[in-house]
């Protein structure tokens, strides 16, 4: 089947007497406006891993039907469909090809939990086909795709919600409002931590894909390459063609909060990164490509956003000095102290202060509940994490990776010039060194990758006078799976 296009989409809508756009954001591909009592029919795309949470989230929602399942691996269908039947009483239709699903005008929305490289294209196709979208983080595989997803949502008047769950946490929203108020001083550094165990994935040979898996569709926008079991179903995160490393995995959640804390922030005006990939093999190598230790620093005017990710945690290799814990967290440094865990810690010590109620509102029901509420009400402002916020929070992850990928080898022992004298940045670099040394990496015998400081224009969403960096804002797409310039 050919890729859905704007032309075919308009033909369909014209035939139904709908015109080129919808007057109501709550309308569906069939022209039906979703009311408070209408049953909403959801298709979940990508039903392994996180997709299971999507299925459960919509099964738990009132008057919502998980009507279809989409996955390139047909081995998953029997078990997942039986689960829906057991819990809800209906048997969902199953599709390997998202394009076939999008032909079904009875589907109101698509919930996307596929690998990252499919997120934006599937979002755009769904919007073109008149479907609303819930898309997992990151909403895009690169910066270009994020902007196109925003354009598609707005052009076709679709609700598109991002899977950054902390936008549904009223406590977190209350904390953000307090920081924005200035009561606790001017924000200086917004710091994010996304440290989870990311050790070796080893090496696996290229083999023939399972007959039940449509590997061509799995590759989608990416270029052809042999099938490898280190790609399907999870370790694709650590390959540039499909994932974005930990900063684009767990890190998107903490990046979203870190940017959220910077009042009215969109995109940074400067970025640099450093890090590397170290695993517990003698030569510290495995098949993966992305860093598992990373420090990225972003300038938003006079506020710094510092992102720190350590993957050598929750394990003590033989001969290691110590084991390092996970850390998935955010904290915020102001002129008057530090905000963390919904408390304010003043400079100079003293008892922490619990942040009082700021009168903020989030749509109840968690991320899936807010999505359903927005569909019923036809109001973009009801979603906890709109696609525009998604783009602005995912883009820094991609920008940090771009600096890293353009980096050069640097030796430990000399402090890199990029660190400057900001104590929060310096302590993050020292923490990286301590982690490496503590798990047995000899700093004198290894190097790290030091990325250049890149100037970025938030208005044009391009790097300033840097063709090499700008080339990495997008990718070469495979025919039939192109993220279009014109959505």
C-alpha positions as CSV (number, residue, x, y, z in Angstrom):
1,X,0.0,0.0,0.0
2,X,1.2,3.5,-0.7
3,X,2.0,6.1,1.9
4,X,-1.0,8.2,2.9
5,X,-0.7,11.7,1.3
6,X,-2.3,15.1,1.7
7,X,-3.9,14.6,-1.7
8,X,-5.6,11.3,-0.9
9,X,-6.5,12.5,2.5
10,X,-8.3,15.6,1.1
11,X,-10.1,13.4,-1.4
12,X,-11.4,11.3,1.4
13,X,-12.6,14.3,3.4
14,X,-14.2,16.0,0.3
15,X,-16.1,12.8,-0.4
16,X,-17.5,13.0,3.1
17,X,-18.4,16.6,2.7
18,X,-16.0,17.7,5.4
19,X,-13.8,20.2,3.6
20,X,-10.1,20.5,4.1
21,X,-10.0,20.9,7.8
22,X,-12.2,20.3,10.9
23,X,-13.9,23.0,12.8
24,X,-13.6,21.0,16.0
25,X,-10.4,19.4,17.4
26,X,-12.6,16.6,18.8
27,X,-13.7,15.5,15.3
28,X,-12.5,12.2,13.9
29,X,-11.7,10.9,10.4
30,X,-15.3,10.0,9.9
31,X,-16.4,13.5,10.8
32,X,-17.9,12.4,14.1
33,X,-17.4,14.9,16.9
34,X,-16.4,13.2,20.2
35,X,-18.9,14.0,22.9
36,X,-18.9,13.3,26.6
37,X,-20.8,10.0,26.1
38,X,-19.2,8.7,22.9
39,X,-17.1,5.6,23.0
40,X,-13.6,6.4,21.9
41,X,-11.9,3.7,19.8
42,X,-8.1,3.6,20.2
43,X,-5.4,1.7,18.2
44,X,-2.2,1.0,20.0
45,X,0.8,0.8,17.7
46,X,3.9,-1.0,19.2
47,X,2.5,-3.5,21.7
48,X,5.7,-4.9,23.2
49,X,7.3,-3.2,26.2
50,X,5.8,0.2,26.9
51,X,2.9,-0.6,24.6
52,X,1.6,-2.8,27.2
53,X,1.2,0.2,29.5
54,X,-0.7,2.0,26.7
55,X,-3.1,-0.9,26.4
56,X,-3.7,-1.1,30.1
57,X,-4.1,2.7,30.4
58,X,-6.8,2.8,27.9
59,X,-8.5,-0.3,29.2
60,X,-8.8,1.5,32.5
61,X,-10.4,4.5,30.9
62,X,-14.2,4.9,31.0
63,X,-16.0,4.4,27.7
64,X,-12.8,3.8,25.7
65,X,-12.2,0.7,23.5
66,X,-8.8,-0.7,22.6
67,X,-10.2,-1.5,19.1
68,X,-6.9,-2.4,17.3
69,X,-3.4,-3.5,17.8
70,X,-0.5,-2.7,15.5
71,X,2.9,-4.3,15.5
72,X,5.4,-5.6,13.0
73,X,5.9,-8.7,15.1
74,X,2.8,-10.9,14.6
75,X,3.9,-13.3,17.4
76,X,2.6,-10.7,19.9
77,X,-1.0,-10.6,18.6
78,X,-2.6,-13.7,20.1
79,X,-1.5,-13.0,23.7
80,X,-2.2,-9.2,23.6
81,X,-5.6,-9.6,21.8
82,X,-6.6,-12.3,24.3
83,X,-5.7,-9.9,27.2
84,X,-8.0,-7.2,25.7
85,X,-10.8,-9.7,25.2
86,X,-10.4,-10.9,28.8
87,X,-10.4,-7.4,30.3
88,X,-12.9,-5.6,28.0
89,X,-14.9,-8.2,26.1
90,X,-13.9,-7.1,22.6
91,X,-11.3,-8.7,20.3
92,X,-9.2,-6.0,18.7
93,X,-8.2,-6.1,15.1
94,X,-4.5,-6.7,14.5
95,X,-2.3,-5.1,11.9
96,X,1.4,-5.4,11.0
97,X,1.3,-2.3,8.8
98,X,0.2,1.0,10.3
99,X,-0.9,2.2,6.9
100,X,-3.7,-0.4,6.7
101,X,-4.9,0.6,10.2
102,X,-5.1,4.2,9.1
103,X,-7.7,3.3,6.4
104,X,-10.2,2.5,9.2
105,X,-12.3,5.5,9.7
106,X,-13.9,4.0,12.9
107,X,-10.6,4.5,14.7
108,X,-10.5,7.8,16.6
109,X,-6.9,7.9,17.9
110,X,-3.6,6.1,17.6
111,X,-1.4,5.6,20.6
112,X,2.3,5.1,19.6
113,X,4.8,3.1,21.5
114,X,7.1,2.0,18.7
115,X,10.9,2.6,18.4
116,X,11.9,6.3,18.3
117,X,12.6,6.4,14.6
118,X,8.9,5.7,13.8
119,X,7.3,8.2,16.3
120,X,7.2,11.4,14.1
121,X,6.2,9.7,10.8
122,X,3.5,7.7,12.4
123,X,2.2,10.9,14.2
124,X,2.1,12.8,10.9
125,X,0.4,9.9,9.0
126,X,-2.2,9.6,11.8
127,X,-2.9,13.3,11.8
128,X,-3.3,13.3,8.0
129,X,-5.7,10.4,8.3
130,X,-7.8,12.3,10.8
131,X,-6.7,10.5,13.9
132,X,-5.7,12.0,17.2
133,X,-2.4,10.9,18.6
134,X,-0.8,9.9,21.9
135,X,2.9,9.5,21.2
136,X,5.6,8.1,23.5
137,X,8.8,10.1,24.2
138,X,10.7,11.2,22.3
139,X,8.1,12.5,19.9
140,X,10.7,12.5,17.2
141,X,14.0,11.0,16.2
142,X,15.6,14.3,15.3
143,X,14.8,18.1,15.5
144,X,13.3,18.4,12.0
145,X,10.8,15.6,12.7
146,X,9.7,17.3,15.9
147,X,8.8,20.5,14.1
148,X,7.0,18.6,11.4
149,X,4.9,16.7,14.0
150,X,3.9,20.1,15.4
151,X,2.9,21.4,12.0
152,X,0.8,18.3,11.3
153,X,-1.1,18.5,14.5
154,X,-1.9,22.1,13.9
155,X,-2.7,21.8,10.2
156,X,-5.1,19.0,10.7
157,X,-6.5,20.2,14.0
158,X,-5.5,17.1,15.9
159,X,-4.9,16.5,19.6
160,X,-1.3,15.2,19.9
161,X,-0.2,14.4,23.5
162,X,3.4,13.4,24.5
163,X,4.2,10.6,26.8
164,X,6.1,12.7,29.4
165,X,4.1,11.6,32.5
166,X,5.4,14.3,34.9
167,X,3.2,16.8,33.0
168,X,0.3,15.0,34.7
169,X,1.8,15.3,38.2
170,X,0.2,18.2,40.0
171,X,3.1,18.2,42.6
172,X,5.6,18.7,39.8
173,X,3.4,21.4,38.2
174,X,3.2,23.1,41.6
175,X,7.0,23.1,41.9
176,X,7.4,24.6,38.5
177,X,4.9,27.4,39.3
178,X,6.8,28.2,42.4
179,X,10.1,28.5,40.6
180,X,8.5,30.6,37.9
181,X,7.1,33.0,40.6
182,X,10.6,34.1,41.6
183,X,9.7,33.6,45.3
184,X,12.7,31.4,45.8
185,X,15.1,33.6,43.8
186,X,16.2,33.8,40.2
187,X,16.8,30.4,38.6
188,X,20.5,29.9,37.7
189,X,20.8,26.2,36.9
190,X,18.2,23.7,36.1
191,X,19.8,20.3,36.5
192,X,18.6,16.9,35.3
193,X,19.8,13.4,36.1
194,X,18.9,10.3,34.1
195,X,21.2,7.5,35.4
196,X,20.0,3.9,35.0
197,X,22.1,0.7,34.4
198,X,23.3,0.7,30.8
199,X,26.1,-1.8,30.7
200,X,27.3,-4.0,27.8
201,X,24.9,-5.4,25.2
202,X,27.7,-7.6,23.8
203,X,27.9,-8.6,20.2
204,X,25.4,-10.5,18.2
205,X,25.7,-11.7,14.5
206,X,23.5,-10.6,11.7
207,X,20.9,-13.3,10.9
208,X,17.7,-13.7,9.0
209,X,14.8,-12.1,10.7
210,X,12.0,-14.2,12.1
211,X,9.3,-15.0,9.5
212,X,6.6,-13.5,11.8
213,X,8.5,-10.1,11.9
214,X,8.0,-7.6,9.0
215,X,11.6,-6.3,9.2
216,X,11.2,-3.9,6.3
217,X,8.4,-2.1,8.1
218,X,10.4,-2.2,11.3
219,X,13.2,-0.4,9.6
220,X,10.7,2.2,8.3
221,X,12.5,5.6,7.8
222,X,15.9,4.1,8.5
223,X,18.2,2.9,5.8
224,X,18.5,-0.8,4.9
225,X,20.7,-2.9,7.2
226,X,20.9,-6.6,8.1
227,X,18.6,-7.9,10.9
228,X,20.4,-8.3,14.3
229,X,18.9,-9.5,17.5
230,X,20.6,-6.6,19.3
231,X,18.1,-4.3,17.6
232,X,14.7,-6.0,18.3
233,X,13.0,-5.5,20.7
234,X,14.9,-3.1,23.0
235,X,18.5,-2.5,22.3
236,X,17.7,-0.3,19.3
237,X,17.9,2.5,21.8
238,X,21.7,2.4,21.6
239,X,22.0,2.7,17.8
240,X,21.8,6.1,16.1
241,X,19.6,4.9,13.2
242,X,16.8,4.0,15.6
243,X,17.3,5.4,19.1
244,X,18.9,8.4,20.7
245,X,20.8,6.9,23.6
246,X,19.8,7.5,27.3
247,X,19.3,11.2,26.8
248,X,16.6,10.4,24.3
249,X,15.2,7.5,26.5
250,X,14.7,8.1,30.2
251,X,16.4,11.4,29.8
252,X,13.5,13.0,27.9
253,X,11.4,13.0,31.1
254,X,14.1,14.8,33.1
255,X,14.9,17.1,30.2
256,X,11.2,18.1,29.9
257,X,11.1,19.0,33.6
258,X,14.4,20.9,33.4
259,X,13.2,23.0,30.5
260,X,9.8,23.5,32.1
261,X,11.5,25.1,35.1
262,X,13.0,27.8,32.8
263,X,10.1,30.2,32.4
264,X,9.0,30.7,28.7
265,X,12.0,28.6,27.5
266,X,11.8,27.2,24.0
267,X,15.2,26.1,22.6
268,X,18.7,26.8,23.8
269,X,21.1,29.3,22.1
270,X,24.2,27.2,22.9
271,X,25.0,23.5,23.6
272,X,28.0,21.3,24.2
273,X,28.4,17.7,25.4
274,X,31.1,15.2,26.5
275,X,31.0,11.6,27.4
276,X,31.6,8.1,26.0
277,X,30.7,4.5,26.1
278,X,32.4,2.2,28.6
279,X,31.4,-1.3,29.4
280,X,32.8,-4.2,31.5
281,X,34.8,-5.8,28.7
282,X,38.7,-5.7,28.6
283,X,38.6,-3.3,25.7
284,X,35.5,-1.4,26.9
285,X,33.6,-2.1,23.7
286,X,30.3,-3.6,22.6
287,X,28.0,-3.4,19.6
288,X,26.2,-0.3,20.7
289,X,26.9,3.2,19.3
290,X,25.4,5.8,21.7
291,X,27.2,7.0,24.9
292,X,26.3,5.5,28.2
293,X,28.0,8.3,30.2
294,X,27.1,11.8,29.1
295,X,27.2,15.4,30.3
296,X,25.4,18.0,28.2
297,X,25.1,21.7,29.0
298,X,22.6,24.1,27.4
299,X,22.5,27.9,27.6
300,X,19.0,29.5,27.7
301,X,20.1,33.1,28.0
302,X,21.5,33.5,31.5
303,X,20.2,30.1,32.7
304,X,22.1,26.9,32.3
305,X,20.4,23.5,31.8
306,X,22.8,20.7,32.9
307,X,22.0,17.1,31.9
308,X,23.9,14.3,33.5
309,X,23.5,10.6,32.7
310,X,25.6,7.7,34.1
311,X,25.0,4.2,32.8
312,X,27.6,2.4,35.0
313,X,25.3,2.1,38.0
314,X,23.6,-0.6,40.0
315,X,26.4,-3.1,39.5
316,X,29.9,-3.7,40.9
317,X,32.2,-5.3,38.4
318,X,35.0,-7.5,39.5
319,X,37.8,-5.4,40.9
320,X,35.6,-2.3,41.2
321,X,36.0,0.0,44.1
322,X,32.3,0.7,44.6
323,X,28.8,0.4,43.2
324,X,27.0,3.6,42.1
325,X,23.2,4.0,42.6
326,X,20.6,4.9,40.0
327,X,19.6,8.6,39.9
328,X,16.6,9.8,38.0
329,X,15.8,13.3,39.3
330,X,15.7,17.1,38.9
331,X,16.9,19.9,41.0
332,X,17.0,23.7,40.6
333,X,19.6,26.2,41.8
334,X,18.5,29.8,42.4
335,X,20.1,32.9,43.8
336,X,18.5,32.1,47.1
337,X,19.0,28.3,47.4
338,X,17.9,25.0,45.9
339,X,14.6,23.6,45.0
340,X,14.2,19.8,45.0
341,X,11.5,17.3,45.8
342,X,8.9,20.1,46.2
343,X,11.0,21.7,49.0
344,X,13.2,24.8,49.1
345,X,16.6,24.6,50.7
346,X,17.9,28.1,51.5
347,X,21.5,29.0,51.0
348,X,23.5,28.9,54.3
349,X,21.5,26.0,55.7
350,X,18.4,26.2,57.7
351,X,15.3,24.1,57.6
352,X,13.8,23.3,54.2
353,X,10.5,24.8,53.4
354,X,7.7,22.8,51.8
355,X,6.5,24.6,48.7
356,X,2.9,25.8,49.3
357,X,0.0,25.3,46.9
358,X,0.4,27.6,43.9
359,X,-3.1,27.0,42.6
360,X,-2.0,25.1,39.5
361,X,-4.2,22.8,37.5
362,X,-3.5,19.7,35.5
363,X,-6.1,17.6,33.8
364,X,-6.9,14.6,36.1
365,X,-6.6,11.0,35.1
366,X,-2.9,10.8,34.4
367,X,-1.4,11.0,30.9
368,X,-3.9,8.7,29.3
369,X,-6.8,10.3,31.1
370,X,-5.8,13.8,30.1
371,X,-5.6,12.6,26.4
372,X,-9.1,11.2,26.6
373,X,-10.5,14.3,28.3
374,X,-8.9,16.5,25.6
375,X,-10.5,14.4,22.9
376,X,-13.9,14.7,24.5
377,X,-13.6,18.4,25.1
378,X,-11.9,19.2,21.8
379,X,-9.4,21.4,23.7
380,X,-5.6,21.2,23.1
381,X,-5.1,23.0,26.4
382,X,-6.5,20.0,28.3
383,X,-3.6,17.7,27.3
384,X,-0.9,17.3,29.9
385,X,2.0,17.7,27.4
386,X,1.1,19.1,24.0
387,X,3.2,18.3,20.9
388,X,4.7,21.8,21.0
389,X,6.1,21.3,24.5
390,X,7.2,17.8,23.3
391,X,9.2,19.3,20.5
392,X,10.9,21.9,22.7
393,X,11.8,19.3,25.3
394,X,13.0,16.6,22.8
395,X,15.0,18.9,20.7
396,X,17.7,19.6,23.4
397,X,18.2,15.8,23.7
398,X,19.0,15.7,19.9
399,X,21.2,18.9,20.1
400,X,23.2,17.4,22.9
401,X,23.8,14.2,20.9
402,X,24.8,16.3,17.9
403,X,27.6,18.0,19.8
404,X,28.7,14.6,21.2
405,X,28.7,13.0,17.7
406,X,30.9,15.9,16.3
407,X,33.3,15.6,19.2
408,X,37.0,14.6,19.3
409,X,39.0,12.4,21.7
410,X,40.2,14.1,24.8
411,X,42.4,12.9,27.7
412,X,41.3,12.8,31.3
413,X,43.6,14.8,33.6
414,X,43.1,18.1,31.9
415,X,39.9,20.1,32.6
416,X,38.1,20.9,29.3
417,X,37.7,24.6,28.6
418,X,33.9,24.2,28.1
419,X,33.5,23.5,31.8
420,X,34.1,27.1,32.8
421,X,33.7,27.9,36.5
422,X,30.1,27.1,37.1
423,X,30.2,24.7,40.2
424,X,27.2,22.7,39.0
425,X,28.9,21.9,35.6
426,X,32.3,21.2,37.2
427,X,30.7,18.8,39.8
428,X,29.0,16.9,37.0
429,X,32.3,16.3,35.2
430,X,34.0,15.3,38.4
431,X,31.1,12.9,39.1
432,X,31.6,11.3,35.7
433,X,35.3,10.8,36.5
434,X,34.5,9.4,39.9
435,X,32.0,6.9,38.5
436,X,34.4,5.7,35.8
437,X,37.3,5.4,38.3
438,X,35.0,3.7,40.9
439,X,33.9,0.9,38.5
440,X,37.5,0.1,37.4
441,X,38.1,2.3,34.4
442,X,41.6,3.6,34.5
443,X,41.3,7.2,33.5
444,X,45.0,7.4,32.5
445,X,44.4,4.7,29.9
446,X,41.2,5.9,28.3
447,X,39.8,9.0,26.7
448,X,36.4,10.6,26.3
449,X,34.6,12.4,23.5
450,X,34.5,16.1,23.8
451,X,31.9,17.8,21.7
452,X,32.3,21.4,20.4
453,X,30.3,24.3,21.8
454,X,27.6,24.9,19.1
455,X,25.7,28.1,18.7
456,X,22.0,27.6,17.9
457,X,19.3,29.9,16.7
458,X,15.9,29.1,18.4
459,X,13.9,31.0,15.9
460,X,15.2,29.2,12.8
461,X,15.9,26.0,14.6
462,X,19.3,25.8,13.0
463,X,22.9,25.9,14.1
464,X,24.7,29.1,13.3
465,X,27.1,28.7,10.4
466,X,27.8,25.0,11.0
467,X,26.9,22.8,8.1
468,X,28.1,19.6,9.8
469,X,25.8,20.2,12.8
470,X,22.9,21.2,10.7
471,X,23.2,18.0,8.6
472,X,22.4,16.1,11.8
473,X,19.2,17.9,12.5
474,X,17.5,15.5,10.0
475,X,18.4,12.2,8.3
476,X,18.3,10.5,4.9
477,X,14.9,8.8,4.6
478,X,14.1,5.6,2.8
479,X,11.6,5.8,-0.1
480,X,8.1,5.2,1.1
481,X,8.9,6.3,4.7
482,X,9.9,9.9,4.2
483,X,9.1,12.6,6.8
484,X,7.9,15.3,4.4
485,X,8.9,18.9,4.3
486,X,5.3,19.8,3.6
487,X,3.0,17.9,5.9
